[in-house]
Amino acid sequence: MEKKIKVAVMGATGAVGQVFMWMLADHPWFELTYATASASRVGLKYASTVHWVMPFEMPKKIRDVEVKEFNMEAMQEEGVQIVFSALPAEVASEAEPQLRDNGFYVFSNAASMRYDSNVPILIPETNIEQLDLVKTQGYPEKGFVVTNANCVTTGLAMALAPLRKYGIKNIMLHSYQSVSGAGYPGLSSFDITDNCIPFIRGEEEKIEKEIKKILTIDPEVYCFTVRVPVMFGHLEAVWLDFEQDVEVEDIIKDWADFKNVPDLPSTAVQPVEYGADPTFPQPKYAFWGDPSGMVVYTGRLKKKNGKIGFILMVNNIVKGAAGGSIQNAEAFVKKFGLI
Ligand SMILES: NC(=O)c1ccc[n+]([C@@H]2O[C@H](COP(=O)([O-])OP(=O)(O)OC[C@H]3O[C@@H](n4cnc5c(N)ncnc54)[C@H](OP(=O)(O)O)[C@@H]3O)[C@@H](O)[C@H]2O)c1
């Protein structure tokens, strides 16, 4: 590619924003041009103000990036085309429609626009066709918003996409969600150390709504979502009822064959990886895979009374958030020929 596309990150200092900064530091198609955070950080160098929580060193290239205010004129002057949003939903609900109306291509992690009928919840491996919804928002004459799913839903959708053909009747899901899912600083250490919290506000409703929209299926969904004292990576224990009789061997093969996905820089070589070891998967594998953190791991697969059960692990801030968003932007750029 001759020239990289200029991109901005909104909310660059949060848990998801830090993954954007890390993944965009050396991206083959995108050039990080503009980064924002809350007003108190404006004018400061990124490394001097961010509380870096990633489990590896901050890339040198982003250390001196200046945190700027949210100013659409300045962004236009800098040539920004794509905006990645890692803003809290209440801030995003004002900022994202404004960005779209000013011609930016917005790829958002926030839930505020996910359920609008002309806004896709995109996961390129599962529903690339829904990217066409950008045209109903007015692209190419106008900007648009594309969202990615809630992090638990992303892991679930990836594992279920190749199993849709069997007719998914019921989904029963219990999650074990890491603290990074609540952002930084997130929960008080008094509340989560040596403890599990069996309630995450709004989470179960999001999973039910989003899995139906992404996979265009209509199963009954039964969820419990639990916060656990783990830094990164959400585990999900899943039981499924299918319309057809399915064997565990079929499912292992379906996950192994789940490779007919767009060839994009951030698409995992093997997007769903099954492991037969009975102690697999665990959150400590969150940053495994190629690209790191983009693989959904599955294990503990079993069948009982016609139901299929398994455990999955998704990196909530990479595939489940910023990495998924970057992959969505890559899918858009490739499909509409911006490269
Ligand atoms: N964490 C996850 O696993 C995950 C997964 C999927 C989706 N999401 C969604 O992604 C979004 C970001 O989540 P997060 O976990 O990264 O949250 P976070 O850690 O709380 O980060 C929020 C970011 O937004 C900035 N911000 C807050 N209020 C602002 C304002 N009024 N104006 C400008 N910037 C403001 C913060 O800047 P300061 O640092 O200066 O306050 C920070 O950079 C949320 O909508 C969340 O629901 C999160």
Ligand as a Chemical Component Dictionary entry (heavy atoms), coordinates in Angstrom:
data_LIG
# 
_chem_comp.id                   LIG 
_chem_comp.type                 NON-POLYMER 
_chem_comp.pdbx_formal_charge   0 
_chem_comp.three_letter_code    LIG 
# 
loop_
_chem_comp_atom.comp_id 
_chem_comp_atom.atom_id 
_chem_comp_atom.alt_atom_id 
_chem_comp_atom.type_symbol 
_chem_comp_atom.charge 
_chem_comp_atom.model_Cartn_x 
_chem_comp_atom.model_Cartn_y 
_chem_comp_atom.model_Cartn_z 
_chem_comp_atom.pdbx_ordinal 
LIG N1  N1  N 0  -12.968 -3.216 28.860 1  
LIG C1  C1  C 0  -13.520 -4.103 28.045 2  
LIG O1  O1  O 0  -13.224 -5.321 28.123 3  
LIG C2  C2  C 0  -14.501 -3.683 26.993 4  
LIG C3  C3  C 0  -14.901 -4.617 26.058 5  
LIG C4  C4  C 0  -15.794 -4.247 25.058 6  
LIG C5  C5  C 0  -16.284 -2.964 25.028 7  
LIG N2  N2  N 1  -15.897 -2.057 25.985 8  
LIG C6  C6  C 0  -16.424 -0.687 25.871 9  
LIG O2  O2  O 0  -15.358 0.143  25.417 10 
LIG C7  C7  C 0  -15.477 1.457  25.968 11 
LIG C8  C8  C 0  -14.189 1.782  26.716 12 
LIG O3  O3  O 0  -14.030 0.851  27.772 13 
LIG P1  P1  P 0  -12.774 0.855  28.753 14 
LIG O4  O4  O 0  -12.902 -0.399 29.519 15 
LIG O5  O5  O -1 -11.547 1.149  28.022 16 
LIG O6  O6  O 0  -13.121 2.130  29.697 17 
LIG P2  P2  P 0  -12.125 3.033  30.555 18 
LIG O7  O7  O 0  -10.945 2.237  30.967 19 
LIG O8  O8  O 0  -12.970 3.662  31.611 20 
LIG O9  O9  O 0  -11.622 4.172  29.518 21 
LIG C9  C9  C 0  -12.450 5.230  29.091 22 
LIG C10 C10 C 0  -11.657 6.194  28.215 23 
LIG O10 O10 O 0  -12.522 7.278  27.839 24 
LIG C11 C11 C 0  -11.965 8.524  28.303 25 
LIG N3  N3  N 0  -13.051 9.417  28.770 26 
LIG C12 C12 C 0  -13.879 9.236  29.818 27 
LIG N4  N4  N 0  -14.750 10.258 29.914 28 
LIG C13 C13 C 0  -14.436 11.125 28.915 29 
LIG C14 C14 C 0  -14.947 12.382 28.487 30 
LIG N5  N5  N 0  -15.990 12.958 29.122 31 
LIG N6  N6  N 0  -14.389 12.973 27.411 32 
LIG C15 C15 C 0  -13.346 12.402 26.748 33 
LIG N7  N7  N 0  -12.814 11.207 27.107 34 
LIG C16 C16 C 0  -13.355 10.586 28.176 35 
LIG C17 C17 C 0  -11.045 8.147  29.440 36 
LIG O11 O11 O 0  -10.065 9.168  29.611 37 
LIG P3  P3  P 0  -9.335  9.385  31.026 38 
LIG O12 O12 O 0  -8.391  8.220  31.193 39 
LIG O13 O13 O 0  -8.623  10.668 30.842 40 
LIG O14 O14 O 0  -10.413 9.396  32.059 41 
LIG C18 C18 C 0  -10.449 6.836  28.914 42 
LIG O15 O15 O 0  -9.451  7.118  27.965 43 
LIG C19 C19 C 0  -16.722 1.440  26.850 44 
LIG O16 O16 O 0  -17.818 1.918  26.109 45 
LIG C20 C20 C 0  -16.890 -0.040 27.175 46 
LIG O17 O17 O 0  -18.207 -0.391 27.486 47 
LIG C21 C21 C 0  -15.015 -2.377 26.947 48 
# 
loop_
_chem_comp_bond.comp_id 
_chem_comp_bond.atom_id_1 
_chem_comp_bond.atom_id_2 
_chem_comp_bond.value_order 
_chem_comp_bond.pdbx_ordinal 
LIG N1  C1  SING 1  
LIG C1  O1  DOUB 2  
LIG C1  C2  SING 3  
LIG C2  C3  SING 4  
LIG C2  C21 DOUB 5  
LIG C3  C4  DOUB 6  
LIG C4  C5  SING 7  
LIG C5  N2  DOUB 8  
LIG N2  C6  SING 9  
LIG N2  C21 SING 10 
LIG C6  O2  SING 11 
LIG C6  C20 SING 12 
LIG O2  C7  SING 13 
LIG C7  C8  SING 14 
LIG C7  C19 SING 15 
LIG C8  O3  SING 16 
LIG O3  P1  SING 17 
LIG P1  O4  DOUB 18 
LIG P1  O5  SING 19 
LIG P1  O6  SING 20 
LIG O6  P2  SING 21 
LIG P2  O7  DOUB 22 
LIG P2  O8  SING 23 
LIG P2  O9  SING 24 
LIG O9  C9  SING 25 
LIG C9  C10 SING 26 
LIG C10 O10 SING 27 
LIG C10 C18 SING 28 
LIG O10 C11 SING 29 
LIG C11 N3  SING 30 
LIG C11 C17 SING 31 
LIG N3  C12 SING 32 
LIG N3  C16 SING 33 
LIG C12 N4  DOUB 34 
LIG N4  C13 SING 35 
LIG C13 C14 SING 36 
LIG C13 C16 DOUB 37 
LIG C14 N5  SING 38 
LIG C14 N6  DOUB 39 
LIG N6  C15 SING 40 
LIG C15 N7  DOUB 41 
LIG N7  C16 SING 42 
LIG C17 O11 SING 43 
LIG C17 C18 SING 44 
LIG O11 P3  SING 45 
LIG P3  O12 DOUB 46 
LIG P3  O13 SING 47 
LIG P3  O14 SING 48 
LIG C18 O15 SING 49 
LIG C19 O16 SING 50 
LIG C19 C20 SING 51 
LIG C20 O17 SING 52 
# 
